[in-house]
Amino acid sequence: MGPVTGILVYVITWFVVLFAVLPWGAEPPEHPEPGHAESAPERPRLALKFAVTSVAAAVIWLVVYGLIEADILSFRDLARDL
């Protein structure tokens, strides 16, 4: 896997994991302030969610990298079969 492909795989993985992690612990306030969305979480804890997302995406990327380098998974072979 080249460096550009590796970066793209990590970025795509990061965003997919982020959308899976965003709902964790998101609870709307009991009494929302006037003018605020009623569904907006009271404490979104985005820094924690970004950190969890980065670690999880790195682990997934390492697994994908290992599969590609071991020639178990090949995007070229997948494209050829289509």
mmCIF file as gemmi writes it, N, C-alpha and C atoms, coordinates in Angstrom:
data_model
loop_
_atom_site.group_PDB
_atom_site.id
_atom_site.type_symbol
_atom_site.label_atom_id
_atom_site.label_alt_id
_atom_site.label_comp_id
_atom_site.label_asym_id
_atom_site.label_entity_id
_atom_site.label_seq_id
_atom_site.pdbx_PDB_ins_code
_atom_site.Cartn_x
_atom_site.Cartn_y
_atom_site.Cartn_z
_atom_site.occupancy
_atom_site.B_iso_or_equiv
_atom_site.pdbx_formal_charge
_atom_site.auth_seq_id
_atom_site.auth_asym_id
_atom_site.pdbx_PDB_model_num
ATOM 1 N N . MET Axp A 1 ? 0.853 -1.156 0 1 0 ? 1 A 1
ATOM 2 C CA . MET Axp A 1 ? 0 0 0 1 0 ? 1 A 1
ATOM 3 C C . MET Axp A 1 ? 0.903 1.224 0 1 0 ? 1 A 1
ATOM 4 N N . GLY Axp A 2 ? 0.637 2.112 -0.914 1 0 ? 2 A 1
ATOM 5 C CA . GLY Axp A 2 ? 1.416 3.341 -0.994 1 0 ? 2 A 1
ATOM 6 C C . GLY Axp A 2 ? 1.011 4.328 0.088 1 0 ? 2 A 1
ATOM 7 N N . PRO Axp A 3 ? 1.797 5.386 0.26 1 0 ? 3 A 1
ATOM 8 C CA . PRO Axp A 3 ? 1.485 6.356 1.313 1 0 ? 3 A 1
ATOM 9 C C . PRO Axp A 3 ? 0.155 7.084 1.093 1 0 ? 3 A 1
ATOM 10 N N . VAL Axp A 4 ? -0.154 7.425 -0.141 1 0 ? 4 A 1
ATOM 11 C CA . VAL Axp A 4 ? -1.415 8.138 -0.41 1 0 ? 4 A 1
ATOM 12 C C . VAL Axp A 4 ? -2.605 7.224 -0.131 1 0 ? 4 A 1
ATOM 13 N N . THR Axp A 5 ? -2.521 5.98 -0.576 1 0 ? 5 A 1
ATOM 14 C CA . THR Axp A 5 ? -3.587 5.018 -0.314 1 0 ? 5 A 1
ATOM 15 C C . THR Axp A 5 ? -3.739 4.784 1.181 1 0 ? 5 A 1
ATOM 16 N N . GLY Axp A 6 ? -2.631 4.68 1.895 1 0 ? 6 A 1
ATOM 17 C CA . GLY Axp A 6 ? -2.681 4.487 3.336 1 0 ? 6 A 1
ATOM 18 C C . GLY Axp A 6 ? -3.363 5.636 4.053 1 0 ? 6 A 1
ATOM 19 N N . ILE Axp A 7 ? -3.04 6.859 3.642 1 0 ? 7 A 1
ATOM 20 C CA . ILE Axp A 7 ? -3.664 8.04 4.25 1 0 ? 7 A 1
ATOM 21 C C . ILE Axp A 7 ? -5.157 8.072 3.944 1 0 ? 7 A 1
ATOM 22 N N . LEU Axp A 8 ? -5.522 7.784 2.707 1 0 ? 8 A 1
ATOM 23 C CA . LEU Axp A 8 ? -6.938 7.795 2.332 1 0 ? 8 A 1
ATOM 24 C C . LEU Axp A 8 ? -7.725 6.725 3.087 1 0 ? 8 A 1
ATOM 25 N N . VAL Axp A 9 ? -7.162 5.547 3.233 1 0 ? 9 A 1
ATOM 26 C CA . VAL Axp A 9 ? -7.838 4.48 3.98 1 0 ? 9 A 1
ATOM 27 C C . VAL Axp A 9 ? -8.018 4.906 5.437 1 0 ? 9 A 1
ATOM 28 N N . TYR Axp A 10 ? -6.998 5.538 6.019 1 0 ? 10 A 1
ATOM 29 C CA . TYR Axp A 10 ? -7.113 5.99 7.413 1 0 ? 10 A 1
ATOM 30 C C . TYR Axp A 10 ? -8.183 7.072 7.551 1 0 ? 10 A 1
ATOM 31 N N . VAL Axp A 11 ? -8.21 8.037 6.647 1 0 ? 11 A 1
ATOM 32 C CA . VAL Axp A 11 ? -9.181 9.132 6.737 1 0 ? 11 A 1
ATOM 33 C C . VAL Axp A 11 ? -10.606 8.601 6.598 1 0 ? 11 A 1
ATOM 34 N N . ILE Axp A 12 ? -10.831 7.725 5.645 1 0 ? 12 A 1
ATOM 35 C CA . ILE Axp A 12 ? -12.165 7.151 5.465 1 0 ? 12 A 1
ATOM 36 C C . ILE Axp A 12 ? -12.561 6.339 6.693 1 0 ? 12 A 1
ATOM 37 N N . THR Axp A 13 ? -11.633 5.545 7.198 1 0 ? 13 A 1
ATOM 38 C CA . THR Axp A 13 ? -11.9 4.758 8.407 1 0 ? 13 A 1
ATOM 39 C C . THR Axp A 13 ? -12.194 5.671 9.588 1 0 ? 13 A 1
ATOM 40 N N . TRP Axp A 14 ? -11.438 6.761 9.726 1 0 ? 14 A 1
ATOM 41 C CA . TRP Axp A 14 ? -11.627 7.687 10.836 1 0 ? 14 A 1
ATOM 42 C C . TRP Axp A 14 ? -13.039 8.266 10.828 1 0 ? 14 A 1
ATOM 43 N N . PHE Axp A 15 ? -13.511 8.694 9.663 1 0 ? 15 A 1
ATOM 44 C CA . PHE Axp A 15 ? -14.849 9.283 9.594 1 0 ? 15 A 1
ATOM 45 C C . PHE Axp A 15 ? -15.943 8.257 9.851 1 0 ? 15 A 1
ATOM 46 N N . VAL Axp A 16 ? -15.777 7.043 9.356 1 0 ? 16 A 1
ATOM 47 C CA . VAL Axp A 16 ? -16.778 5.998 9.611 1 0 ? 16 A 1
ATOM 48 C C . VAL Axp A 16 ? -16.852 5.702 11.108 1 0 ? 16 A 1
ATOM 49 N N . VAL Axp A 17 ? -15.701 5.581 11.747 1 0 ? 17 A 1
ATOM 50 C CA . VAL Axp A 17 ? -15.675 5.332 13.189 1 0 ? 17 A 1
ATOM 51 C C . VAL Axp A 17 ? -16.246 6.526 13.95 1 0 ? 17 A 1
ATOM 52 N N . LEU Axp A 18 ? -15.946 7.749 13.514 1 0 ? 18 A 1
ATOM 53 C CA . LEU Axp A 18 ? -16.48 8.943 14.184 1 0 ? 18 A 1
ATOM 54 C C . LEU Axp A 18 ? -17.999 8.913 14.206 1 0 ? 18 A 1
ATOM 55 N N . PHE Axp A 19 ? -18.622 8.592 13.079 1 0 ? 19 A 1
ATOM 56 C CA . PHE Axp A 19 ? -20.084 8.566 13.043 1 0 ? 19 A 1
ATOM 57 C C . PHE Axp A 19 ? -20.662 7.45 13.907 1 0 ? 19 A 1
ATOM 58 N N . ALA Axp A 20 ? -19.877 6.408 14.154 1 0 ? 20 A 1
ATOM 59 C CA . ALA Axp A 20 ? -20.322 5.357 15.064 1 0 ? 20 A 1
ATOM 60 C C . ALA Axp A 20 ? -20.16 5.781 16.521 1 0 ? 20 A 1
ATOM 61 N N . VAL Axp A 21 ? -19.163 6.624 16.818 1 0 ? 21 A 1
ATOM 62 C CA . VAL Axp A 21 ? -18.854 7.019 18.193 1 0 ? 21 A 1
ATOM 63 C C . VAL Axp A 21 ? -19.661 8.246 18.642 1 0 ? 21 A 1
ATOM 64 N N . LEU Axp A 22 ? -20.054 9.108 17.743 1 0 ? 22 A 1
ATOM 65 C CA . LEU Axp A 22 ? -20.728 10.358 18.114 1 0 ? 22 A 1
ATOM 66 C C . LEU Axp A 22 ? -21.953 10.186 19.022 1 0 ? 22 A 1
ATOM 67 N N . PRO Axp A 23 ? -22.802 9.193 18.82 1 0 ? 23 A 1
ATOM 68 C CA . PRO Axp A 23 ? -23.981 9.087 19.691 1 0 ? 23 A 1
ATOM 69 C C . PRO Axp A 23 ? -23.686 8.617 21.122 1 0 ? 23 A 1
ATOM 70 N N . TRP Axp A 24 ? -22.506 8.094 21.404 1 0 ? 24 A 1
ATOM 71 C CA . TRP Axp A 24 ? -22.196 7.562 22.736 1 0 ? 24 A 1
ATOM 72 C C . TRP Axp A 24 ? -22.332 8.637 23.792 1 0 ? 24 A 1
ATOM 73 N N . GLY Axp A 25 ? -23.18 8.404 24.762 1 0 ? 25 A 1
ATOM 74 C CA . GLY Axp A 25 ? -23.315 9.313 25.899 1 0 ? 25 A 1
ATOM 75 C C . GLY Axp A 25 ? -23.963 10.641 25.586 1 0 ? 25 A 1
ATOM 76 N N . ALA Axp A 26 ? -24.553 10.796 24.429 1 0 ? 26 A 1
ATOM 77 C CA . ALA Axp A 26 ? -25.192 12.061 24.067 1 0 ? 26 A 1
ATOM 78 C C . ALA Axp A 26 ? -26.61 12.071 24.631 1 0 ? 26 A 1
ATOM 79 N N . GLU Axp A 27 ? -26.812 12.87 25.663 1 0 ? 27 A 1
ATOM 80 C CA . GLU Axp A 27 ? -28.126 12.98 26.288 1 0 ? 27 A 1
ATOM 81 C C . GLU Axp A 27 ? -28.59 14.431 26.232 1 0 ? 27 A 1
ATOM 82 N N . PRO Axp A 28 ? -29.808 14.663 25.789 1 0 ? 28 A 1
ATOM 83 C CA . PRO Axp A 28 ? -30.297 16.042 25.745 1 0 ? 28 A 1
ATOM 84 C C . PRO Axp A 28 ? -30.555 16.56 27.165 1 0 ? 28 A 1
ATOM 85 N N . PRO Axp A 29 ? -30.447 17.871 27.348 1 0 ? 29 A 1
ATOM 86 C CA . PRO Axp A 29 ? -30.694 18.428 28.69 1 0 ? 29 A 1
ATOM 87 C C . PRO Axp A 29 ? -32.166 18.299 29.072 1 0 ? 29 A 1
ATOM 88 N N . GLU Axp A 30 ? -32.414 18.244 30.38 1 0 ? 30 A 1
ATOM 89 C CA . GLU Axp A 30 ? -33.795 18.152 30.848 1 0 ? 30 A 1
ATOM 90 C C . GLU Axp A 30 ? -34.554 19.45 30.586 1 0 ? 30 A 1
ATOM 91 N N . HIS Axp A 31 ? -33.855 20.581 30.774 1 0 ? 31 A 1
ATOM 92 C CA . HIS Axp A 31 ? -34.487 21.888 30.564 1 0 ? 31 A 1
ATOM 93 C C . HIS Axp A 31 ? -33.622 22.698 29.6 1 0 ? 31 A 1
ATOM 94 N N . PRO Axp A 32 ? -33.899 22.586 28.289 1 0 ? 32 A 1
ATOM 95 C CA . PRO Axp A 32 ? -33.072 23.338 27.327 1 0 ? 32 A 1
ATOM 96 C C . PRO Axp A 32 ? -33.324 24.843 27.444 1 0 ? 32 A 1
ATOM 97 N N . GLU Axp A 33 ? -32.269 25.598 27.173 1 0 ? 33 A 1
ATOM 98 C CA . GLU Axp A 33 ? -32.383 27.055 27.201 1 0 ? 33 A 1
ATOM 99 C C . GLU Axp A 33 ? -33.162 27.528 25.98 1 0 ? 33 A 1
ATOM 100 N N . PRO Axp A 34 ? -33.881 28.616 26.107 1 0 ? 34 A 1
ATOM 101 C CA . PRO Axp A 34 ? -34.614 29.145 24.953 1 0 ? 34 A 1
ATOM 102 C C . PRO Axp A 34 ? -33.654 29.472 23.802 1 0 ? 34 A 1
ATOM 103 N N . GLY Axp A 35 ? -34.032 29.084 22.616 1 0 ? 35 A 1
ATOM 104 C CA . GLY Axp A 35 ? -33.216 29.351 21.437 1 0 ? 35 A 1
ATOM 105 C C . GLY Axp A 35 ? -32.257 28.226 21.095 1 0 ? 35 A 1
ATOM 106 N N . HIS Axp A 36 ? -32.092 27.248 21.982 1 0 ? 36 A 1
ATOM 107 C CA . HIS Axp A 36 ? -31.217 26.103 21.716 1 0 ? 36 A 1
ATOM 108 C C . HIS Axp A 36 ? -32.057 24.926 21.239 1 0 ? 36 A 1
ATOM 109 N N . ALA Axp A 37 ? -31.474 24.081 20.428 1 0 ? 37 A 1
ATOM 110 C CA . ALA Axp A 37 ? -32.187 22.892 19.961 1 0 ? 37 A 1
ATOM 111 C C . ALA Axp A 37 ? -32.443 21.961 21.142 1 0 ? 37 A 1
ATOM 112 N N . GLU Axp A 38 ? -33.626 21.409 21.212 1 0 ? 38 A 1
ATOM 113 C CA . GLU Axp A 38 ? -33.981 20.524 22.317 1 0 ? 38 A 1
ATOM 114 C C . GLU Axp A 38 ? -33.191 19.22 22.28 1 0 ? 38 A 1
ATOM 115 N N . SER Axp A 39 ? -32.733 18.838 21.113 1 0 ? 39 A 1
ATOM 116 C CA . SER Axp A 39 ? -32.019 17.568 20.976 1 0 ? 39 A 1
ATOM 117 C C . SER Axp A 39 ? -30.501 17.709 21.109 1 0 ? 39 A 1
ATOM 118 N N . ALA Axp A 40 ? -29.993 18.922 21.269 1 0 ? 40 A 1
ATOM 119 C CA . ALA Axp A 40 ? -28.549 19.129 21.386 1 0 ? 40 A 1
ATOM 120 C C . ALA Axp A 40 ? -28.05 18.546 22.707 1 0 ? 40 A 1
ATOM 121 N N . PRO Axp A 41 ? -26.971 17.761 22.67 1 0 ? 41 A 1
ATOM 122 C CA . PRO Axp A 41 ? -26.49 17.151 23.91 1 0 ? 41 A 1
ATOM 123 C C . PRO Axp A 41 ? -25.959 18.205 24.887 1 0 ? 41 A 1
ATOM 124 N N . GLU Axp A 42 ? -26.142 17.914 26.171 1 0 ? 42 A 1
ATOM 125 C CA . GLU Axp A 42 ? -25.707 18.847 27.209 1 0 ? 42 A 1
ATOM 126 C C . GLU Axp A 42 ? -24.181 18.876 27.3 1 0 ? 42 A 1
ATOM 127 N N . ARG Axp A 43 ? -23.538 17.705 27.289 1 0 ? 43 A 1
ATOM 128 C CA . ARG Axp A 43 ? -22.07 17.595 27.331 1 0 ? 43 A 1
ATOM 129 C C . ARG Axp A 43 ? -21.641 16.667 26.185 1 0 ? 43 A 1
ATOM 130 N N . PRO Axp A 44 ? -21.29 17.214 25.024 1 0 ? 44 A 1
ATOM 131 C CA . PRO Axp A 44 ? -20.96 16.35 23.885 1 0 ? 44 A 1
ATOM 132 C C . PRO Axp A 44 ? -19.632 15.611 24.019 1 0 ? 44 A 1
ATOM 133 N N . ARG Axp A 45 ? -18.681 16.094 24.829 1 0 ? 45 A 1
ATOM 134 C CA . ARG Axp A 45 ? -17.371 15.47 25.047 1 0 ? 45 A 1
ATOM 135 C C . ARG Axp A 45 ? -16.689 15.106 23.72 1 0 ? 45 A 1
ATOM 136 N N . LEU Axp A 46 ? -16.573 16.094 22.841 1 0 ? 46 A 1
ATOM 137 C CA . LEU Axp A 46 ? -16.005 15.865 21.518 1 0 ? 46 A 1
ATOM 138 C C . LEU Axp A 46 ? -14.527 15.492 21.556 1 0 ? 46 A 1
ATOM 139 N N . ALA Axp A 47 ? -13.751 16.07 22.454 1 0 ? 47 A 1
ATOM 140 C CA . ALA Axp A 47 ? -12.319 15.743 22.522 1 0 ? 47 A 1
ATOM 141 C C . ALA Axp A 47 ? -12.122 14.261 22.844 1 0 ? 47 A 1
ATOM 142 N N . LEU Axp A 48 ? -12.898 13.736 23.782 1 0 ? 48 A 1
ATOM 143 C CA . LEU Axp A 48 ? -12.819 12.317 24.118 1 0 ? 48 A 1
ATOM 144 C C . LEU Axp A 48 ? -13.241 11.45 22.937 1 0 ? 48 A 1
ATOM 145 N N . LYS Axp A 49 ? -14.287 11.862 22.259 1 0 ? 49 A 1
ATOM 146 C CA . LYS Axp A 49 ? -14.773 11.089 21.113 1 0 ? 49 A 1
ATOM 147 C C . LYS Axp A 49 ? -13.765 11.116 19.962 1 0 ? 49 A 1
ATOM 148 N N . PHE Axp A 50 ? -13.098 12.252 19.753 1 0 ? 50 A 1
ATOM 149 C CA . PHE Axp A 50 ? -12.064 12.32 18.715 1 0 ? 50 A 1
ATOM 150 C C . PHE Axp A 50 ? -10.883 11.427 19.074 1 0 ? 50 A 1
ATOM 151 N N . ALA Axp A 51 ? -10.515 11.379 20.345 1 0 ? 51 A 1
ATOM 152 C CA . ALA Axp A 51 ? -9.403 10.525 20.778 1 0 ? 51 A 1
ATOM 153 C C . ALA Axp A 51 ? -9.751 9.053 20.605 1 0 ? 51 A 1
ATOM 154 N N . VAL Axp A 52 ? -10.944 8.662 21.009 1 0 ? 52 A 1
ATOM 155 C CA . VAL Axp A 52 ? -11.384 7.266 20.837 1 0 ? 52 A 1
ATOM 156 C C . VAL Axp A 52 ? -11.441 6.916 19.357 1 0 ? 52 A 1
ATOM 157 N N . THR Axp A 53 ? -11.948 7.832 18.547 1 0 ? 53 A 1
ATOM 158 C CA . THR Axp A 53 ? -12.043 7.608 17.106 1 0 ? 53 A 1
ATOM 159 C C . THR Axp A 53 ? -10.659 7.421 16.493 1 0 ? 53 A 1
ATOM 160 N N . SER Axp A 54 ? -9.705 8.248 16.898 1 0 ? 54 A 1
ATOM 161 C CA . SER Axp A 54 ? -8.355 8.159 16.34 1 0 ? 54 A 1
ATOM 162 C C . SER Axp A 54 ? -7.687 6.829 16.688 1 0 ? 54 A 1
ATOM 163 N N . VAL Axp A 55 ? -7.849 6.383 17.933 1 0 ? 55 A 1
ATOM 164 C CA . VAL Axp A 55 ? -7.24 5.114 18.341 1 0 ? 55 A 1
ATOM 165 C C . VAL Axp A 55 ? -7.911 3.944 17.629 1 0 ? 55 A 1
ATOM 166 N N . ALA Axp A 56 ? -9.24 3.945 17.589 1 0 ? 56 A 1
ATOM 167 C CA . ALA Axp A 56 ? -9.96 2.848 16.932 1 0 ? 56 A 1
ATOM 168 C C . ALA Axp A 56 ? -9.642 2.807 15.438 1 0 ? 56 A 1
ATOM 169 N N . ALA Axp A 57 ? -9.584 3.969 14.787 1 0 ? 57 A 1
ATOM 170 C CA . ALA Axp A 57 ? -9.263 4.009 13.361 1 0 ? 57 A 1
ATOM 171 C C . ALA Axp A 57 ? -7.84 3.527 13.106 1 0 ? 57 A 1
ATOM 172 N N . ALA Axp A 58 ? -6.913 3.839 14.011 1 0 ? 58 A 1
ATOM 173 C CA . ALA Axp A 58 ? -5.534 3.37 13.859 1 0 ? 58 A 1
ATOM 174 C C . ALA Axp A 58 ? -5.453 1.851 13.97 1 0 ? 58 A 1
ATOM 175 N N . VAL Axp A 59 ? -6.194 1.277 14.897 1 0 ? 59 A 1
ATOM 176 C CA . VAL Axp A 59 ? -6.207 -0.189 15.045 1 0 ? 59 A 1
ATOM 177 C C . VAL Axp A 59 ? -6.8 -0.847 13.802 1 0 ? 59 A 1
ATOM 178 N N . ILE Axp A 60 ? -7.915 -0.311 13.326 1 0 ? 60 A 1
ATOM 179 C CA . ILE Axp A 60 ? -8.54 -0.862 12.112 1 0 ? 60 A 1
ATOM 180 C C . ILE Axp A 60 ? -7.597 -0.703 10.926 1 0 ? 60 A 1
ATOM 181 N N . TRP Axp A 61 ? -6.929 0.457 10.821 1 0 ? 61 A 1
ATOM 182 C CA . TRP Axp A 61 ? -5.994 0.684 9.722 1 0 ? 61 A 1
ATOM 183 C C . TRP Axp A 61 ? -4.841 -0.321 9.771 1 0 ? 61 A 1
ATOM 184 N N . LEU Axp A 62 ? -4.333 -0.593 10.956 1 0 ? 62 A 1
ATOM 185 C CA . LEU Axp A 62 ? -3.248 -1.569 11.089 1 0 ? 62 A 1
ATOM 186 C C . LEU Axp A 62 ? -3.682 -2.962 10.634 1 0 ? 62 A 1
ATOM 187 N N . VAL Axp A 63 ? -4.905 -3.338 10.958 1 0 ? 63 A 1
ATOM 188 C CA . VAL Axp A 63 ? -5.424 -4.636 10.51 1 0 ? 63 A 1
ATOM 189 C C . VAL Axp A 63 ? -5.529 -4.671 8.988 1 0 ? 63 A 1
ATOM 190 N N . VAL Axp A 64 ? -6.092 -3.621 8.397 1 0 ? 64 A 1
ATOM 191 C CA . VAL Axp A 64 ? -6.22 -3.556 6.933 1 0 ? 64 A 1
ATOM 192 C C . VAL Axp A 64 ? -4.835 -3.55 6.284 1 0 ? 64 A 1
ATOM 193 N N . TYR Axp A 65 ? -3.907 -2.784 6.841 1 0 ? 65 A 1
ATOM 194 C CA . TYR Axp A 65 ? -2.539 -2.733 6.316 1 0 ? 65 A 1
ATOM 195 C C . TYR Axp A 65 ? -1.896 -4.122 6.37 1 0 ? 65 A 1
ATOM 196 N N . GLY Axp A 66 ? -2.064 -4.809 7.478 1 0 ? 66 A 1
ATOM 197 C CA . GLY Axp A 66 ? -1.511 -6.154 7.602 1 0 ? 66 A 1
ATOM 198 C C . GLY Axp A 66 ? -2.106 -7.117 6.588 1 0 ? 66 A 1
ATOM 199 N N . LEU Axp A 67 ? -3.417 -7.022 6.361 1 0 ? 67 A 1
ATOM 200 C CA . LEU Axp A 67 ? -4.061 -7.898 5.376 1 0 ? 67 A 1
ATOM 201 C C . LEU Axp A 67 ? -3.575 -7.61 3.963 1 0 ? 67 A 1
ATOM 202 N N . ILE Axp A 68 ? -3.364 -6.338 3.656 1 0 ? 68 A 1
ATOM 203 C CA . ILE Axp A 68 ? -2.898 -5.977 2.314 1 0 ? 68 A 1
ATOM 204 C C . ILE Axp A 68 ? -1.448 -6.395 2.123 1 0 ? 68 A 1
ATOM 205 N N . GLU Axp A 69 ? -0.606 -6.137 3.111 1 0 ? 69 A 1
ATOM 206 C CA . GLU Axp A 69 ? 0.811 -6.483 2.992 1 0 ? 69 A 1
ATOM 207 C C . GLU Axp A 69 ? 1.035 -7.994 2.991 1 0 ? 69 A 1
ATOM 208 N N . ALA Axp A 70 ? 0.175 -8.755 3.64 1 0 ? 70 A 1
ATOM 209 C CA . ALA Axp A 70 ? 0.284 -10.218 3.641 1 0 ? 70 A 1
ATOM 210 C C . ALA Axp A 70 ? -0.344 -10.813 2.384 1 0 ? 70 A 1
ATOM 211 N N . ASP Axp A 71 ? -0.849 -9.963 1.513 1 0 ? 71 A 1
ATOM 212 C CA . ASP Axp A 71 ? -1.481 -10.357 0.244 1 0 ? 71 A 1
ATOM 213 C C . ASP Axp A 71 ? -2.728 -11.213 0.471 1 0 ? 71 A 1
ATOM 214 N N . ILE Axp A 72 ? -3.388 -11.008 1.596 1 0 ? 72 A 1
ATOM 215 C CA . ILE Axp A 72 ? -4.663 -11.679 1.862 1 0 ? 72 A 1
ATOM 216 C C . ILE Axp A 72 ? -5.797 -10.883 1.234 1 0 ? 72 A 1
ATOM 217 N N . LEU Axp A 73 ? -5.646 -9.567 1.231 1 0 ? 73 A 1
ATOM 218 C CA . LEU Axp A 73 ? -6.641 -8.658 0.671 1 0 ? 73 A 1
ATOM 219 C C . LEU Axp A 73 ? -5.967 -7.828 -0.413 1 0 ? 73 A 1
ATOM 220 N N . SER Axp A 74 ? -6.561 -7.829 -1.605 1 0 ? 74 A 1
ATOM 221 C CA . SER Axp A 74 ? -5.988 -7.065 -2.708 1 0 ? 74 A 1
ATOM 222 C C . SER Axp A 74 ? -7.095 -6.296 -3.407 1 0 ? 74 A 1
ATOM 223 N N . PHE Axp A 75 ? -6.987 -4.971 -3.403 1 0 ? 75 A 1
ATOM 224 C CA . PHE Axp A 75 ? -7.984 -4.157 -4.09 1 0 ? 75 A 1
ATOM 225 C C . PHE Axp A 75 ? -7.921 -4.371 -5.603 1 0 ? 75 A 1
ATOM 226 N N . ARG Axp A 76 ? -6.744 -4.635 -6.116 1 0 ? 76 A 1
ATOM 227 C CA . ARG Axp A 76 ? -6.608 -4.874 -7.554 1 0 ? 76 A 1
ATOM 228 C C . ARG Axp A 76 ? -7.329 -6.148 -7.97 1 0 ? 76 A 1
ATOM 229 N N . ASP Axp A 77 ? -7.209 -7.187 -7.164 1 0 ? 77 A 1
ATOM 230 C CA . ASP Axp A 77 ? -7.92 -8.441 -7.47 1 0 ? 77 A 1
ATOM 231 C C . ASP Axp A 77 ? -9.429 -8.252 -7.356 1 0 ? 77 A 1
ATOM 232 N N . LEU Axp A 78 ? -9.856 -7.485 -6.369 1 0 ? 78 A 1
ATOM 233 C CA . LEU Axp A 78 ? -11.284 -7.21 -6.229 1 0 ? 78 A 1
ATOM 234 C C . LEU Axp A 78 ? -11.824 -6.447 -7.427 1 0 ? 78 A 1
ATOM 235 N N . ALA Axp A 79 ? -11.065 -5.483 -7.924 1 0 ? 79 A 1
ATOM 236 C CA . ALA Axp A 79 ? -11.498 -4.7 -9.073 1 0 ? 79 A 1
ATOM 237 C C . ALA Axp A 79 ? -11.492 -5.549 -10.349 1 0 ? 79 A 1
ATOM 238 N N . ARG Axp A 80 ? -10.538 -6.462 -10.451 1 0 ? 80 A 1
ATOM 239 C CA . ARG Axp A 80 ? -10.451 -7.322 -11.618 1 0 ? 80 A 1
ATOM 240 C C . ARG Axp A 80 ? -11.637 -8.277 -11.698 1 0 ? 80 A 1
ATOM 241 N N . ASP Axp A 81 ? -12.146 -8.708 -10.552 1 0 ? 81 A 1
ATOM 242 C CA . ASP Axp A 81 ? -13.263 -9.651 -10.523 1 0 ? 81 A 1
ATOM 243 C C . ASP Axp A 81 ? -14.583 -9.008 -10.909 1 0 ? 81 A 1
ATOM 244 N N . LEU Axp A 82 ? -14.661 -7.683 -10.858 1 0 ? 82 A 1
ATOM 245 C CA . LEU Axp A 82 ? -15.906 -7.005 -11.215 1 0 ? 82 A 1
ATOM 246 C C . LEU Axp A 82 ? -16.028 -7.001 -12.688 1 0 ? 82 A 1
